[in-house]
Amino acid sequence: MSYVEAPKSPKNGRLFLDLPAQGDDRAALILHRSSRSYLVLNRFPYNPGHLLAVPFRAVVDLAELTAAERADLMDTIVLGQAVLRAALRPDGFNVGFNFGAAAGGSIPHLHAHIVPRWNGDTNFMPVLGQTRLLPQALESTYDRLVAVLPGARRAAGGPRKAGGRKPGRRASA
């Protein structure tokens, strides 16, 4: 119920700039920060564990990212999949990008969705009732994902430095 009753974020188009600036990664549901992007739990998920990979710099198209930003964003997506595999053991993933406000609701800031999928996970609620069910509180999902993050970093290609993270802003369980 806390998820259903929670106030919705203001639609000012700056959400992906404001989240990392909060200074509290757990409250913002940010799991990981690299030097150029971050991984955050989606507050309005399609499935439990639905993550977003977001570049720190606000752009609306992949072509606007530098080569280093594109590589970093892809590494962040791979890390997100590794975290979800370790914590939730999905059968597969849907990964897709939102470009501009039309694709991302009111957020004109490029971001990638990483949606864990399980065999048979589509049910009648989203199809007929246009309603999503979330069987676990976001904070519980966050704790479960952040607990496997060190091992997932190794599985995603070795230890990763958390460049871009400011002192005192570490994600913790």
ChimeraX attribute file (.defattr): number of C-alpha atoms within 10 A of each C-alpha:
attribute: neighborCount
match mode: 1-to-1
recipient: residues
	/A:1	6
	/A:2	8
	/A:3	14
	/A:4	9
	/A:5	7
	/A:6	8
	/A:7	8
	/A:8	10
	/A:9	8
	/A:10	9
	/A:11	10
	/A:12	10
	/A:13	16
	/A:14	14
	/A:15	16
	/A:16	20
	/A:17	15
	/A:18	12
	/A:19	17
	/A:20	20
	/A:21	12
	/A:22	12
	/A:23	16
	/A:24	16
	/A:25	21
	/A:26	20
	/A:27	12
	/A:28	18
	/A:29	23
	/A:30	24
	/A:31	24
	/A:32	22
	/A:33	27
	/A:34	19
	/A:35	16
	/A:36	20
	/A:37	25
	/A:38	26
	/A:39	25
	/A:40	26
	/A:41	25
	/A:42	21
	/A:43	17
	/A:44	15
	/A:45	17
	/A:46	19
	/A:47	20
	/A:48	21
	/A:49	28
	/A:50	24
	/A:51	28
	/A:52	25
	/A:53	30
	/A:54	24
	/A:55	26
	/A:56	22
	/A:57	15
	/A:58	18
	/A:59	16
	/A:60	17
	/A:61	15
	/A:62	15
	/A:63	9
	/A:64	13
	/A:65	17
	/A:66	10
	/A:67	11
	/A:68	11
	/A:69	18
	/A:70	17
	/A:71	13
	/A:72	19
	/A:73	25
	/A:74	15
	/A:75	19
	/A:76	26
	/A:77	24
	/A:78	18
	/A:79	23
	/A:80	31
	/A:81	24
	/A:82	23
	/A:83	26
	/A:84	26
	/A:85	19
	/A:86	17
	/A:87	19
	/A:88	17
	/A:89	14
	/A:90	16
	/A:91	12
	/A:92	14
	/A:93	16
	/A:94	10
	/A:95	16
	/A:96	12
	/A:97	17
	/A:98	19
	/A:99	19
	/A:100	17
	/A:101	14
	/A:102	10
	/A:103	13
	/A:104	16
	/A:105	12
	/A:106	15
	/A:107	21
	/A:108	22
	/A:109	24
	/A:110	25
	/A:111	28
	/A:112	21
	/A:113	24
	/A:114	26
	/A:115	24
	/A:116	24
	/A:117	20
	/A:118	14
	/A:119	8
	/A:120	7
	/A:121	10
	/A:122	11
	/A:123	11
	/A:124	11
	/A:125	11
	/A:126	12
	/A:127	10
	/A:128	8
	/A:129	9
	/A:130	8
	/A:131	11
	/A:132	15
	/A:133	12
	/A:134	15
	/A:135	9
	/A:136	12
	/A:137	12
	/A:138	21
	/A:139	16
	/A:140	10
	/A:141	19
	/A:142	20
	/A:143	16
	/A:144	18
	/A:145	23
	/A:146	21
	/A:147	17
	/A:148	16
	/A:149	20
	/A:150	13
	/A:151	14
	/A:152	24
	/A:153	21
	/A:154	13
	/A:155	17
	/A:156	18
	/A:157	12
	/A:158	11
	/A:159	12
	/A:160	14
	/A:161	11
	/A:162	14
	/A:163	11
	/A:164	13
	/A:165	17
	/A:166	10
	/A:167	7
	/A:168	9
	/A:169	15
	/A:170	17
	/A:171	18
	/A:172	14
	/A:173	14
